[in-house]
Amino acid sequence: MSEARVSARPEWGTLIGICLTFFAIGVTVNVLVYEHVGSAVKTIAAAGIVLSATSELAYIAVRDVGGSVLAALIAGWVVASRFGLLAASLGTRIKVGHFQRSCAALNCLDPNVGVAMQQTTPSGVMAAFWWVTGALHLGWWCGTFTGVFLGNIIGDANKLGLDAVFPALLLAIIANLLRQRPGFVAAIVGGGLCAALLPIAPAGTPIILSLTGAIVALKVPEQKVAPT
Amino acid sequence: MTWTIIILLAVGVASLRLLGMYGGTALVRRVPMFERLGSLIPAAVVSAVIAQLTFASGKSLTIDARSAGVAIAAILIWRRAPIIVVILAAATTTALLRL
């Protein structure tokens, strides 16, 4: 088992990349949240207990355009419902007790589930999940404190191109899934549907409806598109 | 954003994660077809997040410097470049196009 845990550790380059990316996200998101909240303590508390940058941003976005508190909360929850889907996916691949299962659920994010699901054994899935979780927490917290306390020095983080870093990282993480035909179909349909619905559907729902991509891909026989 | 709002947002997000882990997993295990579906969900959902982060500007779609940065990243990923190279190239491309 310990052998599987060691071999399941993602490459250091991947972990450093995830850490740097979450540092960038921590800075960019928490500069915005701090501007909206106006309190360093609240910004840091929200970063820790919500642990969903997109939920915080969805809440702020709805409030900024004059939406009600309830509408903003619903937007934040809907955006986060993808973590429930990812947790369900992860839950089928792990064999651990309730405590570790609950801890894993509360830490479900796109990169750690994406990397973990590419492992072949339950212990490998769990090991990869926690390695990536550690890397992203390190980056997220350093970025959060930097954003809150040094945000005014950094200025507009998007001028540094940091808004392109997260989608690039996510793409790299699911690259292996895209090299298999069912995963490729799921991604194209899911991503395409989300893009098509973005201008017309309520915030967060396009991501939930992207689940259709996985359903469509069920009809695709498992066959490699390119050698991995 | 008050403390009440922060706590409500956090409780909602945590509940969704736990519901997925316990309720969703039980459902997937009960219906065999859902097991394969579970392995395809990350590809579909993460791709949707990528699409939103790459093309969304409020409620509209746009192709801008950020999209170009992600496109460069996609090419580098296809060429199997290391992940650090990918994210640095994405940020650099985007930043340069915004100069």
Chai-1 contact restraints between the chains, C-beta under 6 A:
chainA,res_idxA,chainB,res_idxB,connection_type,confidence,min_distance_angstrom,max_distance_angstrom,comment,restraint_id
A,G13,B,P82,contact,1.0,0.0,6.0,A-B,restraint_1
A,G13,B,I83,contact,1.0,0.0,6.0,A-B,restraint_2
A,G13,B,I84,contact,1.0,0.0,6.0,A-B,restraint_3
A,T14,B,I83,contact,1.0,0.0,6.0,A-B,restraint_4
A,G17,B,I83,contact,1.0,0.0,6.0,A-B,restraint_5
A,G17,B,I84,contact,1.0,0.0,6.0,A-B,restraint_6
A,G17,B,I87,contact,1.0,0.0,6.0,A-B,restraint_7
A,T21,B,I87,contact,1.0,0.0,6.0,A-B,restraint_8
A,V37,B,M1,contact,1.0,0.0,6.0,A-B,restraint_9
A,A46,B,I6,contact,1.0,0.0,6.0,A-B,restraint_10
A,I49,B,A10,contact,1.0,0.0,6.0,A-B,restraint_11
A,V50,B,L9,contact,1.0,0.0,6.0,A-B,restraint_12
A,V50,B,A10,contact,1.0,0.0,6.0,A-B,restraint_13
A,V50,B,V13,contact,1.0,0.0,6.0,A-B,restraint_14
A,S52,B,V13,contact,1.0,0.0,6.0,A-B,restraint_15
A,S55,B,V13,contact,1.0,0.0,6.0,A-B,restraint_16
A,L73,B,L8,contact,1.0,0.0,6.0,A-B,restraint_17
A,G76,B,L9,contact,1.0,0.0,6.0,A-B,restraint_18
A,W77,B,G12,contact,1.0,0.0,6.0,A-B,restraint_19
A,A80,B,V13,contact,1.0,0.0,6.0,A-B,restraint_20
A,A80,B,L16,contact,1.0,0.0,6.0,A-B,restraint_21
A,S81,B,L16,contact,1.0,0.0,6.0,A-B,restraint_22
A,R82,B,V45,contact,1.0,0.0,6.0,A-B,restraint_23
A,F83,B,R17,contact,1.0,0.0,6.0,A-B,restraint_24
A,G84,B,L16,contact,1.0,0.0,6.0,A-B,restraint_25
A,G84,B,R17,contact,1.0,0.0,6.0,A-B,restraint_26
A,G84,B,L19,contact,1.0,0.0,6.0,A-B,restraint_27
A,G84,B,G20,contact,1.0,0.0,6.0,A-B,restraint_28
A,L85,B,I41,contact,1.0,0.0,6.0,A-B,restraint_29
A,L85,B,V45,contact,1.0,0.0,6.0,A-B,restraint_30
A,A87,B,R17,contact,1.0,0.0,6.0,A-B,restraint_31
A,A87,B,G20,contact,1.0,0.0,6.0,A-B,restraint_32
A,A87,B,M21,contact,1.0,0.0,6.0,A-B,restraint_33
A,A88,B,G20,contact,1.0,0.0,6.0,A-B,restraint_34
A,A88,B,G24,contact,1.0,0.0,6.0,A-B,restraint_35
A,A88,B,T25,contact,1.0,0.0,6.0,A-B,restraint_36
A,A88,B,V28,contact,1.0,0.0,6.0,A-B,restraint_37
A,S89,B,G38,contact,1.0,0.0,6.0,A-B,restraint_38
A,S89,B,I41,contact,1.0,0.0,6.0,A-B,restraint_39
A,S89,B,P42,contact,1.0,0.0,6.0,A-B,restraint_40
A,G91,B,M21,contact,1.0,0.0,6.0,A-B,restraint_41
A,G91,B,T25,contact,1.0,0.0,6.0,A-B,restraint_42
A,T92,B,T25,contact,1.0,0.0,6.0,A-B,restraint_43
A,T92,B,V28,contact,1.0,0.0,6.0,A-B,restraint_44
A,T92,B,G38,contact,1.0,0.0,6.0,A-B,restraint_45
A,A105,B,R17,contact,1.0,0.0,6.0,A-B,restraint_46
A,A105,B,L18,contact,1.0,0.0,6.0,A-B,restraint_47
A,A105,B,M21,contact,1.0,0.0,6.0,A-B,restraint_48
A,L106,B,A14,contact,1.0,0.0,6.0,A-B,restraint_49
A,L106,B,R17,contact,1.0,0.0,6.0,A-B,restraint_50
A,C108,B,R17,contact,1.0,0.0,6.0,A-B,restraint_51
A,D110,B,V46,contact,1.0,0.0,6.0,A-B,restraint_52
A,D110,B,V49,contact,1.0,0.0,6.0,A-B,restraint_53
A,V113,B,P42,contact,1.0,0.0,6.0,A-B,restraint_54
A,G114,B,P42,contact,1.0,0.0,6.0,A-B,restraint_55
A,G114,B,V46,contact,1.0,0.0,6.0,A-B,restraint_56
A,M117,B,P42,contact,1.0,0.0,6.0,A-B,restraint_57
A,K159,B,R98,contact,1.0,0.0,6.0,A-B,restraint_58
A,L160,B,A95,contact,1.0,0.0,6.0,A-B,restraint_59
A,G161,B,G69,contact,1.0,0.0,6.0,A-B,restraint_60
A,G161,B,A91,contact,1.0,0.0,6.0,A-B,restraint_61
A,G161,B,T94,contact,1.0,0.0,6.0,A-B,restraint_62
A,G161,B,A95,contact,1.0,0.0,6.0,A-B,restraint_63
A,D163,B,R66,contact,1.0,0.0,6.0,A-B,restraint_64
A,A164,B,R66,contact,1.0,0.0,6.0,A-B,restraint_65
A,A164,B,G69,contact,1.0,0.0,6.0,A-B,restraint_66
A,A164,B,V70,contact,1.0,0.0,6.0,A-B,restraint_67
A,A164,B,A90,contact,1.0,0.0,6.0,A-B,restraint_68
A,A164,B,A91,contact,1.0,0.0,6.0,A-B,restraint_69
A,A164,B,T94,contact,1.0,0.0,6.0,A-B,restraint_70
A,V165,B,I87,contact,1.0,0.0,6.0,A-B,restraint_71
A,V165,B,A90,contact,1.0,0.0,6.0,A-B,restraint_72
A,V165,B,A91,contact,1.0,0.0,6.0,A-B,restraint_73
A,F166,B,L53,contact,1.0,0.0,6.0,A-B,restraint_74
A,P167,B,I50,contact,1.0,0.0,6.0,A-B,restraint_75
A,P167,B,L53,contact,1.0,0.0,6.0,A-B,restraint_76
A,P167,B,T54,contact,1.0,0.0,6.0,A-B,restraint_77
A,P167,B,V70,contact,1.0,0.0,6.0,A-B,restraint_78
A,A168,B,V70,contact,1.0,0.0,6.0,A-B,restraint_79
A,A168,B,A73,contact,1.0,0.0,6.0,A-B,restraint_80
A,A168,B,V86,contact,1.0,0.0,6.0,A-B,restraint_81
A,A168,B,I87,contact,1.0,0.0,6.0,A-B,restraint_82
A,A168,B,A90,contact,1.0,0.0,6.0,A-B,restraint_83
A,L169,B,I87,contact,1.0,0.0,6.0,A-B,restraint_84
A,L170,B,V46,contact,1.0,0.0,6.0,A-B,restraint_85
A,L170,B,I50,contact,1.0,0.0,6.0,A-B,restraint_86
A,L171,B,I50,contact,1.0,0.0,6.0,A-B,restraint_87
A,L171,B,A73,contact,1.0,0.0,6.0,A-B,restraint_88
A,L171,B,A74,contact,1.0,0.0,6.0,A-B,restraint_89
A,L171,B,I77,contact,1.0,0.0,6.0,A-B,restraint_90
A,A172,B,I77,contact,1.0,0.0,6.0,A-B,restraint_91
A,A172,B,I83,contact,1.0,0.0,6.0,A-B,restraint_92
A,A172,B,V86,contact,1.0,0.0,6.0,A-B,restraint_93
A,I174,B,A43,contact,1.0,0.0,6.0,A-B,restraint_94
A,I174,B,V46,contact,1.0,0.0,6.0,A-B,restraint_95
A,A175,B,I77,contact,1.0,0.0,6.0,A-B,restraint_96
A,L177,B,A43,contact,1.0,0.0,6.0,A-B,restraint_97
A,P182,B,L40,contact,1.0,0.0,6.0,A-B,restraint_98
A,G183,B,A43,contact,1.0,0.0,6.0,A-B,restraint_99
A,A186,B,L40,contact,1.0,0.0,6.0,A-B,restraint_100
A,A186,B,A43,contact,1.0,0.0,6.0,A-B,restraint_101
A,A186,B,A44,contact,1.0,0.0,6.0,A-B,restraint_102
A,A187,B,A43,contact,1.0,0.0,6.0,A-B,restraint_103
A,A187,B,S47,contact,1.0,0.0,6.0,A-B,restraint_104
A,G190,B,A44,contact,1.0,0.0,6.0,A-B,restraint_105
A,G190,B,S47,contact,1.0,0.0,6.0,A-B,restraint_106
A,G190,B,A48,contact,1.0,0.0,6.0,A-B,restraint_107
A,G191,B,S47,contact,1.0,0.0,6.0,A-B,restraint_108
A,G191,B,A48,contact,1.0,0.0,6.0,A-B,restraint_109
A,G191,B,A51,contact,1.0,0.0,6.0,A-B,restraint_110
A,C194,B,A48,contact,1.0,0.0,6.0,A-B,restraint_111
A,C194,B,A51,contact,1.0,0.0,6.0,A-B,restraint_112
A,A195,B,A51,contact,1.0,0.0,6.0,A-B,restraint_113
A,A195,B,F55,contact,1.0,0.0,6.0,A-B,restraint_114
A,L198,B,A56,contact,1.0,0.0,6.0,A-B,restraint_115
A,P199,B,K59,contact,1.0,0.0,6.0,A-B,restraint_116
A,P199,B,S60,contact,1.0,0.0,6.0,A-B,restraint_117
A,I207,B,A48,contact,1.0,0.0,6.0,A-B,restraint_118
A,S210,B,A44,contact,1.0,0.0,6.0,A-B,restraint_119
A,S210,B,V45,contact,1.0,0.0,6.0,A-B,restraint_120
A,S210,B,A48,contact,1.0,0.0,6.0,A-B,restraint_121
A,G213,B,A44,contact,1.0,0.0,6.0,A-B,restraint_122
A,A214,B,L37,contact,1.0,0.0,6.0,A-B,restraint_123
A,A214,B,L40,contact,1.0,0.0,6.0,A-B,restraint_124
A,A214,B,I41,contact,1.0,0.0,6.0,A-B,restraint_125
A,A214,B,A44,contact,1.0,0.0,6.0,A-B,restraint_126
A,A217,B,L40,contact,1.0,0.0,6.0,A-B,restraint_127
